[in-house]
Amino acid sequence: MTEYERLIRELCFISGNIKAFKTYAAMQRIKVSLQVPLQT
């Protein structure tokens, strides 16, 4: 997480090229595959 914060600081705040951004972080691994259960 420290490296991510450093990267975002350099890319977004220091360079000033990005106007806005959002970050989403997963705290738990609930769905770990792309398999969709189908009922027949």
C-alpha distance (Angstrom), angle and dihedral (degrees) to the residues before:
residue distance angle dihedral
M1 . . .
T2 3.78 . .
E3 3.81 91.8 .
Y4 3.82 90.7 48.6
E5 3.81 91.3 52.4
R6 3.81 90.6 49.7
L7 3.82 91.5 49.4
I8 3.81 93.4 49.4
R9 3.79 91.6 46.6
E10 3.81 91.1 52.7
L11 3.81 97.0 42.7
C12 3.79 100.2 39.4
F13 3.76 110.2 25.8
I14 3.79 106.9 27.5
S15 3.81 98.5 40.3
G16 3.82 94.1 38.5
N17 3.82 92.6 -150.8
I18 3.80 95.7 121.8
K19 3.79 120.0 70.2
A20 3.84 98.9 -166.9
F21 3.79 140.3 -11.3
K22 3.80 140.7 178.5
T23 3.79 128.7 -144.2
Y24 3.80 125.2 -154.8
A25 3.79 120.2 -168.8
A26 3.79 127.1 -170.9
M27 3.78 115.3 -137.6
Q28 3.82 96.4 -176.7
R29 3.78 135.0 30.6
I30 3.79 101.1 -126.8
K31 3.80 101.7 149.3
V32 3.78 110.0 31.7
S33 3.81 100.5 166.5
L34 3.77 138.6 47.4
Q35 3.80 92.3 -128.0
V36 3.81 113.7 125.1
P37 3.82 116.6 -155.0
L38 3.80 111.9 -128.0
Q39 3.79 123.0 -162.1
T40 3.82 115.5 -145.9
